[in-house]
């Protein structure tokens, strides 16, 4: 058996494994980035109201879509990956939501329901100053 034949047979396997291993997250900078921190220090919130301190947004993180059926484990991996990406830019917290893209017939083609991750990486405001002008 030639090595070319084996490579052709295994190429789809390697591509599939690579696709599973890499989480595609878009990170859009909306504020200054800070020194990196350990990803386990980044607190995760499900709404703005849960945050304990004043904050500013430093990045928007958005994931690829995953199947709503059986995609829960992939979604959990994406959540961890988002937390790690937020830590790399020095975020204190991550306001994270899971949204859905509806399934059904669209333009004559049936599409399965899908889920995706949307997050806002935040940095706490440590010194809030108020204007002294009257």
N, C-alpha and C positions, 0 to 999 in steps of 0.2 A: 504494500500500500504506500503510495507516495505521500509526502508531507503536505502537498497541495490539496490532495483529496481529503485528508484528515482536517486540515485547516478550514476547508469549505464546509465540512460537516459540523465543526465545532463553533464556527463564527456566530451563528444565531444564538447559541447557548451563552457565549461570552457577552454578546450584546444585551441579551435579556438580563443576565446577572448584573451588568453594569448599570442598566436602567433602574433596577431595584435598589442598587446601592447608593445611587446619587439622588438626593432630593433636590428638586428644582425650586428654588425660592428666589423671587425677585425682591431686592432690597433697594428702596429709593430713599436717598438721604434728604431729610427735610429740616435738619438742624445740625449743629456741630456734633462731631463724634468725639468720644473721650477715650481714656486709657482702657484697654481690655480688662475684663474681670472673669472670675470663674463663672461658668454658665449656671451653676447651681445657686448662685447668689441672685440671679435675676428672678424676681417675683412675677408670677403669672396671675393676671386679673381677667375676669370675663366682662367687666364693664368699667367705665370711667368712675362710677360712684364707689367702687371698691378701693380705689387708690387712697392711701393714708396721708399723702402730702401733696402740696402743689407741684406740678410737673410741666415739662415741655416735651413736645414730640421731637425725636431725633431721626426716626426712620419709619417708613411703612414697609411691611413685609407681607408678601402675597405669594401663595403657593400655587402649584399646578392643580388641576382638578383630578380627583380620584373617584372611583366608582363608589356610589352610595351603598352598594351591596358588597360586603366583604372588604371594603377599603378602610375599615376602622384601624387596623394595625398600621397601615401605611400612613394614615392621618396622624396617629400617635407619634410615629417617627418624624413626621413633618413638624409637629409641635416641638419636639425636642430639638430638632435642627433649627427652628426659628429662635428658640431660646438661646442656643449656642451662637447663632449669628448676632443676636441682640447683645450678648455678652462681649463679643469681639469689638463692638462699637461703643462699649462702656455703658450700656443701658442699665438702669436700676430696676426697671420693670417692663412687662410686656402685656398690653391689653389685647387679648386674643379671642377671636370669635371664629366659629365655623359656620360658613354660609353654604347654601345649596343652589345648584343650577338645576332647574326643573327638567325632568325627562319628558318623554312623549314625542309625538310627531312634530318635527320642525322642518319646514321646507320639504315635506314629503318623505323625510327620513326619520325613523324612530331612533331616539337617543335615550340611553340609560340615564337615570338621575345621577348627578355627581355632586361631590362636596369639595370645598376648597377652604383654605385657611386665610384669614385676614388678620393682621396684627399691627399694632402701633408700638414701637419701641420708645420708651419714655425715660427721661432723666429728671430726678427730683430737683426742685429749685431749693438750694440750700440757704441762699441769702436773698430774701425778698425785700426790696427797698420800695418805699412809698415816696411819692413826690412831696417835697416840702413847700412847694409853691402854693399860694392861696389865692 
